[in-house]
């Protein structure tokens, strides 16, 4: 692989130990003659020589070779959407809780030297494109349709957008449409399947469905799903993207969800399988390690 020279460092300073870890990361990268990019809003916290500051995240990502986040999974997912649209690879260092999509822990920073040697590989993962009221949104993990805290159950209809072919109806607390990466997030907690993240498919998982036969469904990544949702009392229904961006859904709205056609590129430095990571992160044995 190409040697990395210019790195956009994106720390989430609300996370414990993120600041100290970021200082160690910058010191390590600069010792390898790498150029560090950061947003100018961090200028006061990082009065370090030879950091190039940018006015906004987008302009910073356009010029870098890769993005490096320091924080939790939410920090990685936020950066991943923008990085994917600009065709930039991403590496996450975990200072959060689970850190399931992070590549390194703070005690593994010595592995950053592999970047300067070009000794890494890229793992590509599909994303979702969501169209709502003619606006396009992107998600790396999932798109979730859910009720307000005081709302009744939601009536959800799912069809194929291509020919409006009817698929199913759910009366439930919500519905999760996820990527393979997102299958190990909220979808898993709701009873969905674990899907290897490099696969290309769309996972649909109902949340607390009032049906004896409601089951998760896996669709081809070529599928285009049309989803509509409403409550009996006309109270609000929400669409939440990657747990961060929320829009209100009206009874007449049709949400179209399909593969984005662009992919998130994760930099991999370890020879560690997805199933080993799954075991380490989600089992009691893994938490003790």
Backbone torsions as a table, in degrees:
resi	resn	phi	psi	omega
1	UNK	NA	161.1	178.1
2	UNK	-65.5	146.9	174.8
3	UNK	-74.1	139.8	179.8
4	UNK	-87.1	132.8	-179.5
5	UNK	-121.8	-34.2	-176.1
6	UNK	-121.6	119.3	-172.4
7	UNK	-123.2	125.6	173.6
8	UNK	-86.0	114.2	-178.6
9	UNK	-96.5	123.0	-175.8
10	UNK	-122.9	93.7	179.3
11	UNK	-91.9	145.7	171.6
12	UNK	-103.2	97.8	-171.8
13	UNK	-75.4	-1.2	173.4
14	UNK	-80.3	-12.8	-180.0
15	UNK	-88.0	138.1	178.7
16	UNK	-59.1	134.9	177.3
17	UNK	72.7	-0.3	-178.2
18	UNK	-66.3	-39.3	-178.1
19	UNK	-65.9	-49.2	-179.6
20	UNK	-63.0	-40.2	178.2
21	UNK	-64.0	-39.3	-179.9
22	UNK	-64.2	-37.2	177.3
23	UNK	-63.3	-40.9	178.5
24	UNK	-66.6	-39.1	179.1
25	UNK	-63.0	-48.5	-178.6
26	UNK	-61.4	-43.5	178.7
27	UNK	-60.3	-42.7	-179.7
28	UNK	-65.1	-45.5	-177.4
29	UNK	-68.3	-41.1	179.6
30	UNK	-66.7	-29.9	177.3
31	UNK	-66.8	-17.0	177.3
32	UNK	-102.2	17.7	177.9
33	UNK	62.0	34.2	176.1
34	UNK	-94.1	143.6	178.3
35	UNK	-87.4	127.6	-179.4
36	UNK	-98.7	130.0	173.4
37	UNK	-108.9	139.8	173.9
38	UNK	-146.2	162.9	174.8
39	UNK	-74.2	146.7	-176.5
40	UNK	-67.2	-18.7	177.3
41	UNK	-64.9	-14.4	-179.6
42	UNK	-100.6	9.6	-174.3
43	UNK	-57.3	-42.7	-177.1
44	UNK	-66.6	-40.1	-177.6
45	UNK	-73.6	-24.0	-174.6
46	UNK	-125.3	69.8	177.0
47	UNK	-86.0	70.0	-176.0
48	UNK	-119.3	140.4	-178.8
49	UNK	-64.6	147.3	171.1
50	UNK	69.7	19.0	168.9
51	UNK	-90.5	132.1	177.1
52	UNK	-97.3	121.0	-176.6
53	UNK	-100.1	143.1	-178.7
54	UNK	-120.5	153.1	-177.8
55	UNK	-70.0	-26.8	179.6
56	UNK	-152.3	165.4	-175.5
57	UNK	-66.1	-38.0	-177.7
58	UNK	-62.1	-47.9	-179.8
59	UNK	-65.5	-33.5	177.1
60	UNK	-65.3	-45.1	-178.4
61	UNK	-68.4	-30.9	179.5
62	UNK	-62.6	-33.2	-174.1
63	UNK	-94.4	-15.7	-173.9
64	UNK	-82.0	166.7	171.7
65	UNK	-87.0	-29.9	179.8
66	UNK	-160.2	163.9	175.0
67	UNK	-111.4	143.0	178.3
68	UNK	-128.7	118.9	-179.0
69	UNK	-103.5	149.3	177.0
70	UNK	-129.9	109.4	-175.1
71	UNK	163.9	-147.5	178.9
72	UNK	-102.0	-168.1	-179.8
73	UNK	-61.4	-36.2	179.4
74	UNK	-62.2	-37.7	177.6
75	UNK	-63.7	-42.3	179.1
76	UNK	-65.4	-45.6	-177.0
77	UNK	-64.0	-40.4	178.1
78	UNK	-59.5	-47.6	-178.9
79	UNK	-70.5	-32.5	-175.4
80	UNK	-62.7	-38.7	-178.9
81	UNK	-61.8	-46.7	-179.8
82	UNK	-70.0	-41.3	-179.2
83	UNK	-62.9	-38.6	-179.7
84	UNK	-64.9	-41.5	179.9
85	UNK	-64.3	-26.2	-179.6
86	UNK	-100.9	2.3	177.9
87	UNK	69.8	32.1	-179.0
88	UNK	-107.3	135.3	177.3
89	UNK	-75.2	163.3	-171.1
90	UNK	-137.5	143.1	173.3
91	UNK	-132.9	133.2	-179.0
92	UNK	-111.4	136.9	172.6
93	UNK	-111.6	125.3	-170.8
94	UNK	-86.8	120.5	166.4
95	UNK	-125.8	17.9	177.5
96	UNK	-98.4	-150.3	-178.2
97	UNK	-88.9	-73.9	-174.7
98	UNK	-78.8	-52.7	179.6
99	UNK	62.9	42.4	-173.2
100	UNK	-66.4	-36.0	-178.7
101	UNK	-96.5	2.5	176.7
102	UNK	-76.7	148.0	179.5
103	UNK	-90.3	-36.6	-174.2
104	UNK	-125.2	151.4	168.4
105	UNK	-99.1	161.7	-178.0
106	UNK	-57.4	-24.7	179.4
107	UNK	-86.1	8.8	-178.2
108	UNK	-118.6	20.9	-174.2
109	UNK	-66.1	-19.2	177.9
110	UNK	-61.4	-23.1	-179.0
111	UNK	-72.0	-11.6	177.9
112	UNK	-62.9	-21.2	178.2
113	UNK	-62.2	-22.2	178.9
114	UNK	-65.1	-24.5	179.2
115	UNK	-65.5	-44.2	-178.4
116	UNK	-70.5	-22.4	179.0
117	UNK	-87.9	-8.4	-175.1
118	UNK	72.1	19.6	-175.4
119	UNK	-97.5	69.8	179.4
120	UNK	-152.9	171.0	172.7
121	UNK	-135.9	164.2	-177.3
122	UNK	-105.6	130.1	174.7
123	UNK	-110.2	120.1	-176.8
124	UNK	-96.5	137.3	179.6
125	UNK	-132.5	138.2	-177.2
126	UNK	-71.2	156.9	175.7
127	UNK	-123.3	167.0	176.1
128	UNK	-102.2	144.7	168.1
129	UNK	-110.9	130.4	-178.4
130	UNK	-119.9	126.3	178.6
131	UNK	-111.3	122.3	179.6
132	UNK	-138.1	119.0	-178.0
133	UNK	52.9	46.2	176.4
134	UNK	67.9	9.5	175.4
135	UNK	-104.1	141.2	-179.9
136	UNK	-101.9	134.7	175.5
137	UNK	-127.6	158.7	179.1
138	UNK	-127.7	146.4	179.1
139	UNK	-138.8	137.8	176.0
140	UNK	-89.9	-35.0	-178.6
141	UNK	-99.1	-64.2	-172.1
142	UNK	-162.9	162.1	169.8
143	UNK	-118.4	122.4	-174.0
144	UNK	-118.0	126.9	173.6
145	UNK	-101.0	124.7	-174.3
146	UNK	-144.5	162.2	179.3
147	UNK	-88.3	162.1	171.0
148	UNK	-70.6	165.3	-173.0
149	UNK	-62.4	-26.8	-178.8
150	UNK	-108.4	7.9	-176.9
151	UNK	-79.9	162.0	173.3
152	UNK	-82.4	-173.4	177.8
153	UNK	-61.5	153.8	-180.0
154	UNK	-99.5	138.8	169.0
155	UNK	-94.5	119.3	-174.5
156	UNK	-121.2	127.1	176.1
157	UNK	-113.3	135.2	-179.3
158	UNK	-124.2	129.7	179.1
159	UNK	-135.3	169.8	170.2
160	UNK	-85.2	124.0	-175.2
161	UNK	-66.5	-28.7	-175.5
162	UNK	-60.4	-46.0	-175.8
163	UNK	-129.8	11.6	-178.6
164	UNK	60.0	23.8	177.6
165	UNK	-65.3	124.0	-175.9
166	UNK	-67.7	135.5	177.1
167	UNK	-108.0	-58.8	-176.6
168	UNK	-166.5	169.6	175.1
169	UNK	-127.5	134.5	175.1
170	UNK	-120.1	140.9	164.8
171	UNK	-114.5	106.5	-166.2
172	UNK	-153.9	176.0	173.7
173	UNK	-73.9	-24.0	-179.5
174	UNK	176.5	-176.4	-179.6
175	UNK	-144.2	134.4	179.3
176	UNK	-112.1	125.4	171.8
177	UNK	-111.7	116.7	-172.4
178	UNK	-128.5	159.6	169.3
179	UNK	-82.3	170.6	171.9
180	UNK	-57.4	-37.2	175.8
181	UNK	-60.5	-44.0	-179.0
182	UNK	-75.1	-8.3	-179.6
183	UNK	-64.5	-22.6	179.9
184	UNK	-95.9	11.0	179.4
185	UNK	-106.8	-123.7	-177.5
186	UNK	-59.7	-37.9	-180.0
187	UNK	-57.6	-42.4	179.0
188	UNK	-63.2	-41.9	179.4
189	UNK	-64.1	-27.3	-179.9
190	UNK	-89.5	6.1	177.2
191	UNK	98.3	11.8	179.5
192	UNK	-78.1	168.1	-178.6
193	UNK	-79.2	156.1	170.7
194	UNK	-86.9	126.2	-178.1
195	UNK	-121.0	133.3	178.7
196	UNK	-58.2	129.6	-167.9
197	UNK	-66.2	-19.6	179.5
198	UNK	-85.4	-4.4	176.0
199	UNK	-71.5	165.3	177.3
200	UNK	-121.1	103.8	178.5
201	UNK	-163.7	170.7	178.7
202	UNK	-121.4	128.0	-176.6
203	UNK	-106.7	127.3	178.5
204	UNK	-114.3	121.2	-176.2
205	UNK	-129.7	117.7	175.9
206	UNK	-74.1	151.1	178.8
207	UNK	-107.3	114.7	178.2
208	UNK	50.1	53.3	179.9
209	UNK	-71.1	137.7	178.4
210	UNK	-89.1	64.4	178.1
211	UNK	-151.9	140.9	179.0
212	UNK	-72.4	-17.2	-171.4
213	UNK	-118.3	13.6	178.1
214	UNK	-74.0	124.4	-178.8
215	UNK	-136.2	155.1	172.8
216	UNK	-62.4	151.9	179.6
217	UNK	-130.4	138.8	176.5
218	UNK	-110.5	126.6	-178.9
219	UNK	-110.0	155.9	171.1
220	UNK	-61.4	151.0	177.7
221	UNK	-69.8	-9.1	175.1
222	UNK	-81.6	-13.3	-175.8
223	UNK	-70.3	147.2	172.1
224	UNK	-120.7	113.1	-176.0
225	UNK	-95.4	134.7	174.9
226	UNK	-110.4	120.5	-174.5
227	UNK	-122.4	132.4	172.2
228	UNK	-127.1	149.0	-175.6
229	UNK	-149.7	146.5	178.5
230	UNK	-161.0	156.1	174.7
231	UNK	-105.5	153.2	-179.5
232	UNK	-60.3	-35.2	-175.6
233	UNK	-92.3	11.3	177.8
234	UNK	61.5	19.2	174.9
235	UNK	-78.4	174.2	-168.1
236	UNK	-73.3	145.3	171.5
237	UNK	-121.2	143.6	-174.0
238	UNK	-122.1	147.5	170.4
239	UNK	-110.9	120.9	-179.0
240	UNK	-117.2	130.1	-176.4
241	UNK	-108.7	119.3	179.9
242	UNK	53.6	30.3	177.0
243	UNK	68.7	10.3	-173.0
244	UNK	-125.9	-44.7	-174.6
245	UNK	-105.3	127.1	-175.4
246	UNK	-125.4	136.2	174.8
247	UNK	-129.9	152.1	-179.3
248	UNK	-86.1	138.2	-179.1
249	UNK	-107.4	127.7	175.2
250	UNK	-95.4	163.1	-176.7
251	UNK	-58.2	-34.5	-176.5
252	UNK	-85.1	-6.1	-175.4
253	UNK	-73.7	142.0	170.7
254	UNK	-119.1	123.2	-179.8
255	UNK	-100.3	124.7	178.8
256	UNK	-104.4	127.1	-177.0
257	UNK	-126.3	129.2	-179.5
258	UNK	-150.9	174.0	173.5
259	UNK	-63.0	140.8	-174.1
260	UNK	-74.2	-23.1	-175.2
261	UNK	82.9	-9.3	171.7
262	UNK	-117.8	158.3	-175.5
263	UNK	-128.6	149.0	170.5
264	UNK	-81.2	133.4	179.3
265	UNK	-108.2	113.4	178.5
266	UNK	-99.6	133.1	175.1
267	UNK	-80.9	127.2	-179.6
268	UNK	-112.9	125.2	179.8
269	UNK	-108.0	-15.6	-175.7
270	UNK	-109.2	152.5	172.1
271	UNK	-97.6	72.0	-173.5
272	UNK	-132.4	123.3	-174.3
273	UNK	-72.5	157.3	176.6
274	UNK	-56.2	-38.8	-175.9
275	UNK	-72.1	-30.0	174.5
276	UNK	-69.3	-42.4	177.4
277	UNK	-61.8	-43.4	179.4
278	UNK	-58.5	-44.8	179.9
279	UNK	-65.8	-44.2	-177.9
280	UNK	-65.0	-37.2	-174.5
281	UNK	-83.5	-31.0	-169.7
282	UNK	-110.6	-1.9	178.8
283	UNK	-108.1	160.3	179.3
284	UNK	-61.6	-37.7	178.0
285	UNK	-61.2	-42.5	-179.9
286	UNK	-64.8	-38.0	-179.6
287	UNK	-66.4	-31.1	-179.8
288	UNK	-74.5	-29.3	178.4
289	UNK	-72.2	NA	NA
